[in-house]
Amino acid sequence: MKDGVHTPALAAKAIRAARANGHLVFLSTGRGMAELQGELMDIGFDGAVSNGGAFASIGDEIVSGSLLTADEVARLREYFSTRGIHGYFQSYDQVFASPGLPELFAERFGAYGLPAKVFHSEDDFDPAQMAKVVFVTDDVAAAETTLAELGEDFAVVGGTIPLAFAASGEVAPPRRAQGRGDRGDPRAARHRPG
């Protein structure tokens, strides 16, 4: 995606041509399916590796997944809450924000002319379906400490949202490097999106 919003017309044309010639084309992204809409998805793909490698799908069927445990989710929620660091959890097809984050995203992304993220209701939050948490902060030292402390028990990567915040990162289940869904989880593979 060009500028995080628009897909270049030549890229869309190339993808459609490849599919018309019988090639399978898969999308690979750190974003969850809830964040992939509009012109990008209108291009058409045969599947995706999404959520930074947490899920692999063919068509609408998830064939591989890597999820946080409910205990890991509780630990991460407590960790970020007690430190005043905003974050949002991603499932395959939903995104859940910490209190106040939707308004902060609308303000910050709006300043760059980007659409705000759409978050789902906390009523729909199921800790057993979470793949990762993305955190954002204006405190660079807090982000560095977070990455160091959580890196002992989780797969972590910094700097995933370079726009609108001074520092950011992602925390995923242990044993999953960014972009590699190598911890198959039958809870995820059974999930069939809408």
Salt bridges, closest charged atoms under 4 A:
GLU35 OE2 - LYS117 NZ 2.25
GLU39 OE1 - HIS6 ND1 3.87
ASP46 OD1 - ARG19 NH2 2.94
GLU61 OE2 - ARG192 NH2 3.29
ASP93 OD2 - HIS191 NE2 3.67
GLU122 OE2 - ARG77 NH2 2.53
ASP138 OD2 - ARG108 NH2 2.61
GLU149 OE1 - ARG83 NH2 3.79
ASP153 OD2 - ARG75 NH2 2.86
GLU170 OE1 - LYS132 NZ 2.63
ASP182 OD2 - ARG180 NH2 2.51
ASP185 OD2 - ARG187 NH2 2.58
